[in-house]
Each structure stands twice: as C-alpha cells, then as structure tokens.
Amino acid sequence: MKKENVLFLLLAAITVICIMSIGVAVAERSILIALLAIAGVILATGLGFTLRKKLRESNEV
C-alpha cells in the first residue's frame, strides 16, 4: 500500500472515530465532547481533502 493511501486510511479512521464519539456525547449529554468531536470531524475531513488536492495537483505537473 502506498504511503498516501495509508495516510488517507488513517484520516478516514480518525473521522469515523470522531463521528462515533458524537453519538457517545449525545448519549452522555456532554456538549463539550460533542463540540470537540465535531471539530475533529471537520479538521480530519478538511485535511484529507487538502492533501488529496495537493496530491492531484502535483501529479498533473
């Protein structure tokens, strides 16, 4: 597996864990955990899309 694919797999796993933790936060009625989990989802997803764009642009040149 290429290094890029492992990185994208790791980011996807982090995103899934953050989404699951949103469910846990709702069950525990914890606003702080929910906000941190939402921030984690946004951060991991944004980082994945940014890396994908950079990778795509570097292959086109």
C-alpha positions as a Markdown table, in Angstrom:
| # | Residue | x | y | z |
|---|---|---|---|---|
| 1 | Met | 0.0 | 0.0 | 0.0 |
| 2 | Lys | 1.3 | 3.4 | -0.9 |
| 3 | Lys | 2.2 | 5.9 | 1.7 |
| 4 | Glu | -0.6 | 8.3 | 0.6 |
| 5 | Asn | -3.2 | 5.5 | 0.8 |
| 6 | Val | -2.2 | 4.7 | 4.4 |
| 7 | Leu | -2.4 | 8.4 | 5.3 |
| 8 | Phe | -5.9 | 8.6 | 3.8 |
| 9 | Leu | -7.0 | 5.4 | 5.6 |
| 10 | Leu | -5.7 | 6.9 | 8.9 |
| 11 | Leu | -7.6 | 10.1 | 8.3 |
| 12 | Ala | -10.8 | 8.2 | 7.4 |
| 13 | Ala | -10.5 | 6.1 | 10.6 |
| 14 | Ile | -10.0 | 9.3 | 12.7 |
| 15 | Thr | -13.1 | 10.8 | 11.1 |
| 16 | Val | -15.2 | 7.7 | 11.8 |
| 17 | Ile | -14.0 | 7.6 | 15.4 |
| 18 | Cys | -15.0 | 11.3 | 15.8 |
| 19 | Ile | -18.4 | 10.6 | 14.3 |
| 20 | Met | -18.9 | 7.8 | 16.7 |
| 21 | Ser | -17.9 | 10.0 | 19.6 |
| 22 | Ile | -20.6 | 12.4 | 18.6 |
| 23 | Gly | -23.1 | 9.6 | 19.3 |
| 24 | Val | -21.4 | 8.9 | 22.7 |
| 25 | Ala | -21.5 | 12.6 | 23.5 |
| 26 | Val | -25.3 | 12.7 | 22.8 |
| 27 | Ala | -25.8 | 9.7 | 24.9 |
| 28 | Glu | -23.8 | 11.2 | 27.8 |
| 29 | Arg | -25.4 | 14.6 | 27.2 |
| 30 | Ser | -22.0 | 16.2 | 27.1 |
| 31 | Ile | -21.8 | 19.4 | 25.0 |
| 32 | Leu | -18.0 | 19.6 | 25.3 |
| 33 | Ile | -17.3 | 16.2 | 23.9 |
| 34 | Ala | -19.8 | 16.8 | 21.1 |
| 35 | Leu | -18.1 | 20.1 | 20.2 |
| 36 | Leu | -14.6 | 18.5 | 20.3 |
| 37 | Ala | -15.8 | 15.6 | 18.1 |
| 38 | Ile | -17.4 | 17.9 | 15.6 |
| 39 | Ala | -14.2 | 19.9 | 15.4 |
| 40 | Gly | -12.3 | 16.7 | 14.9 |
| 41 | Val | -14.5 | 15.6 | 12.0 |
| 42 | Ile | -14.1 | 19.0 | 10.3 |
| 43 | Leu | -10.4 | 19.0 | 10.9 |
| 44 | Ala | -9.7 | 15.4 | 9.7 |
| 45 | Thr | -12.0 | 15.8 | 6.7 |
| 46 | Gly | -10.6 | 19.1 | 5.7 |
| 47 | Leu | -7.0 | 17.8 | 6.0 |
| 48 | Gly | -7.9 | 14.8 | 3.8 |
| 49 | Phe | -9.4 | 17.0 | 1.1 |
| 50 | Thr | -6.5 | 19.4 | 1.2 |
| 51 | Leu | -3.9 | 16.5 | 0.9 |
| 52 | Arg | -5.9 | 15.0 | -1.9 |
| 53 | Lys | -5.9 | 18.3 | -3.8 |
| 54 | Lys | -2.2 | 18.8 | -3.3 |
| 55 | Leu | -1.5 | 15.2 | -4.5 |
| 56 | Arg | -3.7 | 15.6 | -7.5 |
| 57 | Glu | -2.0 | 18.9 | -8.5 |
| 58 | Ser | 1.5 | 17.5 | -8.0 |
| 59 | Asn | 0.7 | 14.6 | -10.3 |
| 60 | Glu | -0.7 | 16.8 | -13.1 |
| 61 | Val | 2.5 | 18.8 | -13.4 |
